[in-house]
Amino acid sequence: MERVPEDDLVGRLADTEARLDGLTGALPGIAFRRVMTPDGQISYPWFSNSLFDILGYAPDSMASGQNGCLNAVHWADRDAHRRAVLLSAETLTACPEEFRAVTSSGRVRWLKGGSRPRRAGDGSIVWDGVLIDVTGSREATFRLEMLMDHAADAIIVLDDNTAIDTVNGAASRLFDYRPGQLTGQPFSLLVPGADLGGGLVGGGPREMLACRRDGTTFPIELSTEAVRHESGRLFIAIGRDITERKSAERRLSFLAYFDPLTRLPNRTAFVDRVNGIGREGAAFGVLSLGIDRFGVINATLGHSAGDQVLIGLGDIVQAALRPGDLLARASGDRFLVLLDGGTSRIDLEEAVARVHTTAQAAINVAGEPLDVSVSVGAAFCPDDGPTPTA
């Protein structure tokens, strides 16, 4: 065998080291070697020069503690990283490397990579690995997670097949699922009527019916947009529970056409009904009822007693009317009755007598009977007026 001069060996070694430095310098991260001796001592004999660019330490200045963890590793990640290293040594499988590192200036960087172990001739275990600086992506992910978790609205990310990919905390609470339970589930589990291929995407918020985990439903305002990326698209659905808003809308609608005390139609509803019959040209009758001495009842017994009289009288008069007749509270102690279309004057006179007789009754007020009576006026359209409101 030809003997290679020592000077040539040194030159070749220097050339190899230069090539290695050039290769590792081109890597977007830190190359390293870790060694664990047979007695369990862990050391890091080599780092690439990019260590200084990323963490601010010279390769020969990196130190490790007694447990073998690098001092630069964030204290909160040291135990988990050591467990991963020991497991890799025991099984001789690849070691996942992911931890926070503290730079020489005190800032925190996220490093992620891997290393592969091999057993050396002396029984030591040697890892060669690479750590990539992923601080930018981790910070972006953290900001996104913070935005998602602090958003008041439910945010649901769907994949191209409309399966649920990610939900924020508000969505988990709204639909009553634990984190992770919804991943991979169809969007229709939450919003049964949602058809992303049927025009739901874009176009602003839609009111739909959503379903909780226990099967109960509630109204939701849902906005859905498609977001395209290199490998396909995602759907972003943003929803909010509008139960209280719908309840308020129903309340306002009720107050627009009904009296909140007696829950009878109010004057507006009565006039609308009268105008409708007038446009049809049908004859109809109207009764006007007033409670006798109602002011005295309010003054002597109090407004609470007066309210009970109004409610009781409404029930009594309603029982004396035909199914198609309309009883409304116009204002104060004034009630109006619209007799069903096709009414004749004879029907009007019979209704006056029936209501007047029925309304002379005793109403229970604070546990005591109170005798009340009403005065009744009547009009017949078109004989008593050319228009419904005349």
Secondary structure, 3 states (H helix, E strand, C coil): CCCCCHHHHHHHHHHHHHHHHHHHHHCCEEEEEEEECCCCCEEEEEECCHHHHHHCCCHHHCCECCCCCECCECHHHHHHHHHHHHHHHHHCCCEEEEEEEECCCCCEEEEEEEEEEEECCCCCEEEEEEEEECHHHHHHHHHHHHHHHHCCCEEEEECCCCEEEEECHHHHHHHCCCCCCCCCCEHHHCCCCCCHHHHHCCCCCEEEEEECCCCCEEEEEEEEEEEEECCEEEEEEEEEECHHHHHHHHHHHHHHHECCCCCCECHHHHHHHHHHHHHHCCCEEEEEEEECCHHHHHHHHCHHHHHHHHHHHHHHHHHCCCCCCEEEEEECCEEEEECCCCCCHHHHHHHHHHHHHHCCEEEEECCEEEEECEEEEEEEECCCCCCCCC
